[in-house]
Amino acid sequence: MLNALVCHLCGKDFQERKTHTRHMNYCRKKAAKSPKTRKRSCKACTSAKTRCESYSNACLRCLVKGIACVMPFIESNQV
């Protein structure tokens, strides 16, 4: 028997209409949320608890102080 209750967003099959409806509400809300990204600060600004004004290679604070501007590693699945 062909199951007609399939989530069109994730492709999951369902046996009951009530479960399918509940999942669709959940899946729709999950898909509507945009990925949350936020600006990361360099390690020096993080430890000093100051705003990091990052430029291409170094932030302004690190340039003025003459210290190495090291950005934390950002995993690709967090973005």
C-alpha positions in Angstrom: 0.0 0.0 0.0 1.3 3.4 -1.0 1.6 5.8 2.0 0.4 9.3 1.0 1.4 10.9 4.3 4.9 12.2 3.6 6.5 15.4 4.8 7.2 17.5 1.7 10.0 19.4 3.6 12.1 16.5 4.9 10.6 13.4 3.2 9.6 11.5 6.4 6.8 9.0 6.0 3.9 8.8 8.5 1.2 6.2 9.3 -1.3 8.5 11.0 -2.7 11.8 9.8 -2.5 13.3 13.3 1.2 12.6 13.6 1.8 13.9 10.1 0.0 17.2 10.9 2.0 17.7 14.1 5.2 17.0 12.4 4.4 19.3 9.5 3.8 22.2 12.0 7.2 21.4 13.6 9.0 21.0 10.3 7.5 24.2 8.9 8.6 26.3 12.0 12.0 24.7 11.9 12.4 25.6 8.2 11.2 29.1 8.7 13.9 30.0 11.2 16.9 31.6 9.6 20.3 30.3 10.7 21.5 32.5 13.6 24.9 33.9 12.9 26.7 36.4 15.0 29.9 38.3 14.6 32.8 36.6 16.4 35.4 38.6 18.3 39.2 37.9 18.2 40.7 36.2 21.3 42.3 39.5 22.6 39.0 41.4 22.4 37.2 38.5 24.0 39.5 38.4 26.9 39.4 42.2 27.3 35.6 42.1 27.0 35.7 44.9 24.4 33.9 45.3 21.0 36.0 43.8 18.2 36.1 46.0 15.1 37.5 43.4 12.8 39.0 44.3 9.4 40.5 42.0 6.8 43.5 40.7 8.8 43.4 42.3 12.2 41.0 44.3 14.4 41.6 47.9 15.2 42.4 47.2 18.9 45.1 44.6 18.0 46.6 47.0 15.4 46.9 49.8 17.9 48.3 47.6 20.6 50.6 45.8 18.2 49.4 42.3 19.2 48.5 39.3 17.0 44.8 39.3 16.1 43.7 35.6 16.3 40.2 34.8 15.4 38.6 31.7 16.9 38.0 28.7 14.7 34.5 28.6 13.3 33.1 25.3 12.3 31.3 25.2 9.0 28.1 23.6 10.6 27.7 26.5 12.9 27.2 29.0 10.2 
